[in-house]
């Protein structure tokens, strides 16, 4: 029986892209105020600097990755000594602009009547800083107490420990097919893919359900709850895997 619904944060509950863009625009404005050399630096340059550093730092805390990207951006204009100052500007603006999608709060209100709700993220988005204060029974953040990022099985084990239930009672909802679907299913959780943009799933990725809006989720969860207690991958095995054994 399903008892708990856990949500990814960025691009699932939170409209992150406009917030990040706003943070970078604020940084670029300050760079141009500090030196004429920044006139030749564009927003596209700042956006590309994230991609340039991400590969080598993918497992690092997201705040570290962002600082590395900003350091690369500042070096374009000889402003390397201003990293702390410009990072503070970025994060202040980014959090000020980060808000839930319109479908989020209504869906959470409906879901809370039947299921325990959790918040679990690899990123910087703290629930209380993004318009989601008090919405969840528990919150799990990668890199707190050494916890690795999704899709590591240890992350999902921590989710189940926080929920206080075995993985077969937990549904994970997220937008990333690998982190939020494959990772969750391998750890024994159910997985619902949220596809807001009409994307295509990679070959071999089969969510337990797909929704295009969280408004669809209550009906989908009700349907899943009426099925056998075990997710498909567990039906092919003998016995259950406990949360602490994942």
Phi, psi and omega in degrees: 000133179283137180231342191221137176240123182244135185247136162295162184261285190290130182070001172252297175267328191245133179278085192281324190301314178297328180291316178296317178300316178298321177296318180291324176298319178296318178297314182297320177299318179290322176301316181290332176289325184283328184204140175298338181296340181279353180300327180277359178267134183249165173300321178300324176298314181296321178294321182289336181293330174298311180298325183293328183260344190297318185304316182282344186240016189305327182272355182281162173304144185297326178298324177294318180297317180296319178297321178296320178295318179293323177300319178296319180295316182293327179297335179298333184240016179067033183248028184303332180284357183254018186301310182301317180297313183286327176296320178297320177296315180300307186293325178298315181288319180301314180288326179297330184262350184280119182220157178294152169298156183301333183277353191287301185298318175299319180294318180298322180297320179289314184296325183297338180291340185237330186232152169286142184244139178230163183231124186217119189219150169277342195264196182273350191286097173283137183304318185288345180260001188231026177080020183234026179301130174075009183275345191234148176286333178204159180225140180231128183236127175301145177079355169283129182056034176077011182291126179287164181286158163303144010265024181302135179300332178297328178296313182289330174297320178295324176300313181293322177298316179296324179284333181076026181220161177289161184300331182290352176260002187247133172251128176256132182242125179196172186263344185265118184300324182278307184290315191265338180255295183298314180300316180295315181295320179296332178273001175096003178272161167284157181221126174248125179271127175262112184247085183285336190251004181073038179283173176251140178285145172298155179302135177088353178268120184230095178296160173289337174196159177231136176229152176258350178209150177291345175297335179278346191292319180304316180293321179295316180294322177298321178293316178297324181293337179276355180271183177302152184297331185266139173297162184306319183294334178276337178293339180269003182237167176257127179085169179255153173263126179284159183301318185284348181267352185292000000 
